[in-house]
Structure formats: C-alpha cells, structure tokens
Amino acid sequence: MMGPVNATSSSDQGPGAGRRVLVVEDELPLATLVGGYLERDGFDVTLANDGLAAVQVARSERPDVVVLDLGLPTLDGVEVCRQIRTFSDCFVIMLTARNDEVDTLIGLSVGADDYMTKPFSPRELVARVNVLLRRARAGALTTGDAEEPPRRFGDLVIDPAAREVSVSGVPIVLTRTEFDVLAALSARPRLAFTRRQLIDAVWGEGWVGDEHLVDVHIGHLRTKLGDDAAAPRFIRTVRGVGYRIGDGAAPSQAGR
Ligand code: CA
C-alpha cells in the first residue's frame, strides 16, 4: 500500500469533490499519473500497489470507485474484484494490458462495471469515472420515486424503488451496473434495445468504448437470474438488434 497521493491536497471544487477513488496499480508511475489526474478533478485518491492491500483498503476506506489493474502481485484483479464484491457495490473499472483479456473477463463473472485497455489516456479514465458517478446520482433520483410499483415478468420481480430483484421470491444480488441494465430493459418491455441504446440509457450518451461491454453484463445477468442463454426467459436476444426483456415464459421458436 502506498497511501494518499498527496495528503495536503483537498479540493472542494471539481466533479470529484467528496468522492473517494482507490487506484490499484503496481506500476508506480502509472498509478501516480492516474491519481494526479483524479485529484485535479477533486477526488480523494488512495493508491494500493498489490491485491491484498487493495482489498484491505477497499474495506476500510469504502471508496466510491475502484480503478483496478488486472495484473497485480499477491492477488490478481479478478480475485480482488470478487472479494470487494462480497462487501461493496462500489463502481469498479478494470484495467487490462491487452484487448483480448476483456474477452477472457467476459467468461468470468467478475462484476466490473467498465473496462479500459492499456495504454489509455488518463483524461479518458477520469471521464469514465465521472460518467459512472453521474449515473449513480441519476439513479438516486429515479429510485427516489417510492410510488413506482415492482415490475413483474413471470417469476422475475424488479423493484426500481428499492433497487431489489428476485426470482421465484429468492433475492438476487446484482452489481449496480447489472441492476441498471435490467432496470432499463424492464422500463420499456416492448422495446428491443440496441447495444447503443442500452449504453445511452445506462452509461450515458457521453460514453465512448466497446459496445461489447453490454454483452458482458447481459451474460452476468443471465447467470445470476438462472437464465439459459440458449432459451432465455428473462433477457431475450433479438437477432440483429440486441436485447429485450422477456415475459418469464420459455420462448417460442420464433421468439428467440
Ligand atoms: Ca500490473
């Protein structure tokens, strides 16, 4: 663990004011560079340079966002993310050294909210962090509407006011991003969303990156909801378009 980038800096200005970011990266120059950019936007930044320290700091500091390198000493980023997910639903942006690593991560239910491939622009990383936090604020506003009743799709119940999801009465623990994707789909049950439409709805229109990210979260959601990707009841694939919420019944041949 390396501690704060600059203990004397505390800015009340900037979009990051009052927000904590944990940067987990074993390359010190990159960690310091990223930390410096975040501090300029007003974030409280803590650095950790190995996996075990990262989990400890995440537990004690309760960051709003964790920027998490995949390749780390002691525990790799996948394991760090899994452990953090046992006690926190903070946003996680994972840094990978190669583009194809993102594909590998898709196969694992890691629970990261966003991915960036090195080399990346620190400015873009800060922009991504701000986009995630704006989502959190927007979500807080929409979920403030306690009047909205739960949405039911067969055995699947989505309660937007409480941000809770259950299948056959069993609560399902989702990450914020997974919940937001499901909330977006279920808000407009007749609409087949393109990946871009889902990104605009969940990540915001300013988000720039690989739309493949949507498939990552859909895959995780289906696993958690017990949905069979070959015959999904809850999240349908609309060929050539994207995704649509299902009615909870097994799909007909034509409806797949
Ligand atoms: Ca590394």
Residues whose N, C-alpha, C, O or C-beta is under 5 A from the ligand:
A	BS01	CA	D26 D69 G71 L72
